[in-house]
Amino acid sequence: AWKLSEGNKPLEMVDRALGESYDRNEALRCIHIGLLCVQEDLMCRPTMSAVVLMLGTNSVTLPAPHPPGFYVGSRYETSLSDSTQGAEYQPLLPPQSTSTSSATVT
């Protein structure tokens, strides 16, 4: 999201299934607000009440977002063989092992 926004291509985040059936300005505003919510400096992040206000009205001017707290680029490489076939994802990093623990609270 940050990379696309910095590259002036934030609308590439919008689901292609929507086609052109969405409000471009509304999508840009939502993306902008999302970026404000993940800024590295917690003090720069908006409160939830501010987010609700920002989403509910266009009269609030949004500040420029700062870089997110954690950004290392894409974990996946996208290979498009045909635009009608969609994306084929190939992990760039080895899969991480997971474990499951059971706990009972009484």
C-alpha contacts under 8 A as a table, 3 or more apart, distances in Angstrom:
res1	aa1	res2	aa2	distance
1	A	4	L	5.28
1	A	5	S	6.06
1	A	10	P	6.98
1	A	13	M	6.94
1	A	35	L	7.76
2	W	5	S	5.07
2	W	6	E	6.01
2	W	35	L	7.17
2	W	67	P	7.27
2	W	68	P	7.34
3	K	6	E	5.18
3	K	7	G	6.06
3	K	73	G	7.68
4	L	7	G	4.99
4	L	8	N	6.28
4	L	9	K	4.91
4	L	10	P	5.00
4	L	12	E	7.19
4	L	13	M	7.70
5	S	8	N	5.16
5	S	9	K	5.58
5	S	10	P	4.49
6	E	9	K	7.47
6	E	10	P	7.95
7	G	10	P	7.68
9	K	12	E	5.81
10	P	13	M	5.90
10	P	14	V	7.99
10	P	28	L	7.04
10	P	31	I	7.31
11	L	14	V	5.42
11	L	24	R	7.82
11	L	27	A	7.36
11	L	28	L	6.91
12	E	15	D	7.87
14	V	18	L	7.66
14	V	27	A	7.55
15	D	18	L	5.82
15	D	19	G	7.81
16	R	19	G	5.42
18	L	21	S	5.57
18	L	22	Y	6.75
19	G	22	Y	7.71
22	Y	27	A	7.53
23	D	26	E	5.28
23	D	27	A	6.27
24	R	27	A	5.19
24	R	28	L	6.23
25	N	28	L	5.08
25	N	29	R	6.12
26	E	29	R	5.09
26	E	30	C	6.20
27	A	30	C	5.15
27	A	31	I	6.19
28	L	31	I	5.16
28	L	32	H	6.10
29	R	32	H	5.03
29	R	33	I	6.15
29	R	55	L	7.91
30	C	33	I	5.11
30	C	34	G	6.11
30	C	55	L	7.19
31	I	34	G	5.02
31	I	35	L	6.27
32	H	35	L	5.16
32	H	36	L	6.37
32	H	62	L	7.91
32	H	65	P	7.30
33	I	36	L	5.02
33	I	37	C	6.41
33	I	51	V	7.17
33	I	54	M	7.52
33	I	55	L	7.90
33	I	62	L	7.73
34	G	37	C	5.13
34	G	38	V	6.80
35	L	38	V	5.44
35	L	39	Q	6.61
35	L	65	P	6.10
35	L	66	H	7.96
35	L	68	P	7.12
36	L	39	Q	5.63
36	L	44	C	7.68
36	L	45	R	5.73
36	L	46	P	6.78
36	L	64	A	7.82
36	L	65	P	5.10
36	L	66	H	7.29
37	C	45	R	5.16
37	C	46	P	6.22
38	V	45	R	6.88
38	V	68	P	5.14
38	V	69	G	6.31
39	Q	42	L	6.75
39	Q	44	C	6.74
39	Q	45	R	5.99
39	Q	65	P	6.86
39	Q	66	H	5.66
39	Q	67	P	5.66
39	Q	68	P	4.13
39	Q	69	G	5.43
40	E	44	C	7.97
40	E	66	H	7.38
40	E	67	P	6.42
40	E	68	P	4.88
40	E	69	G	3.45
40	E	70	F	7.20
41	D	44	C	5.45
41	D	45	R	6.93
41	D	69	G	7.17
42	L	45	R	5.28
43	M	46	P	7.91
46	P	50	A	5.76
46	P	51	V	6.26
47	T	50	A	5.11
47	T	51	V	6.28
48	M	51	V	4.92
48	M	52	V	6.21
49	S	52	V	5.13
49	S	53	L	6.26
50	A	53	L	4.99
50	A	54	M	6.06
51	V	54	M	4.99
51	V	55	L	6.07
52	V	55	L	5.19
52	V	56	G	6.04
53	L	56	G	5.08
53	L	57	T	6.26
53	L	60	V	7.80
54	M	57	T	5.68
54	M	58	N	6.97
54	M	60	V	6.10
54	M	62	L	7.71
55	L	58	N	7.64
57	T	60	V	6.49
58	N	61	T	7.47
68	P	71	Y	6.39
74	S	77	E	7.11
75	R	91	P	6.46
75	R	92	L	5.82
75	R	93	L	6.59
76	Y	89	Y	6.14
76	Y	90	Q	5.76
76	Y	91	P	4.82
76	Y	92	L	5.51
76	Y	93	L	7.87
77	E	89	Y	5.95
77	E	90	Q	5.54
77	E	91	P	6.54
77	E	92	L	6.53
78	T	87	A	6.03
78	T	88	E	5.94
78	T	89	Y	5.21
78	T	90	Q	6.85
79	S	87	A	5.95
79	S	88	E	5.42
79	S	89	Y	6.66
79	S	90	Q	7.95
80	L	83	S	6.40
80	L	85	Q	7.77
80	L	86	G	6.44
80	L	87	A	5.14
80	L	88	E	6.45
81	S	85	Q	7.24
81	S	86	G	7.83
81	S	87	A	7.66
82	D	85	Q	5.27
82	D	86	G	6.70
83	S	86	G	5.58
83	S	87	A	7.91
91	P	94	P	6.90
91	P	95	P	7.75
